[in-house]
Amino acid sequence: MNATLITGASSGIGAAFARKLAARGRNVFLVSRSEETLIAICNELGRIGGVRAQYLAIDVTQKDAPAILFEETQKRGLEIDTLINNAGFGSMGDFDRLDVNRELEIIDLNVKALVALTHKFLAPMRERKQGTIINVASTAGFQPVPFMATYAATKAFVISFSEALWEENRAHGVHVMALCPGVTETNFFAASQMDRPPMRSAQTPEEVVDTALRGLRRKKNLIVSGWVNLAMVEAERFVPRTWILKVAGNALRPRFEE
């Protein structure tokens, strides 16, 4: 049975992906640490005729999590033809004052888990010469962001990694795309213990997912969600990098000055 595997599926963009895809008749396999929420979403989606919604509550940063997930899909007879690496979180503050263990956890989830899961599910996709991988990055990945240094750097990795894999795999029938939302109306900032950036309009998770699905239809290797976000990213190409850094730093610095 074909299915889409979605990490970070208990809320926000991940849950929106699950609902949108199930509404289109796609079977989904939802992954997150929150079992109670996953059960509720699966029960909701299970009422859609002809769709199977399954879940596994697991922390994907665990060393053996990719292998456990892959083995679980095989036990359930699921052929994962679409992988959506959505799980992630961030931090905000002066780097030298942040908990370094939490910064390393950001790298573990946003980078290491994403790479490990991609590697695990990519091989069978290439064997079948068919598959899709969506890696959720961020507009923060297009430039360094003072006071969000680790988070922005991890998303820069995701963009570069995804674009490279797009080129490696397009001749093998596997499409890889980086999805870059801006500020989105999710619990991301609360879960990351971050304040929402000033002067930034927010999209809904549903709008972000609609953008992603349009990008897939157009075979994009990277897509930015929202015209304002796209305009910002494009404008940054024409100004000095140091100027962007100073503007971002000046906007966020007052929050952390004593």
Secondary structure, DSSP 8 states (H G I E B T S, - for coil): -EEEEEESTTSHHHHHHHHHHHHTT--EEEEES-HHHHHHHHHHHHTSTT--EEEEE--TTSTTHHHHHHHHHHHTT-EEEEEEE-------S-GGGS-HHHHHHHHIIIIIIHHHHHHHHHHHHHHHT-EEEEEE--GGGGS--TT-HHHHHHHHHHHHHHHHHHHHHGGGTEEEEEEE--SBSSSHHHHTT----TT---B-HHHHHHHHHHHHHTT-SEEE-SHHHHHHHHHGGGS-HHHHHHHHHHHHGGGT--
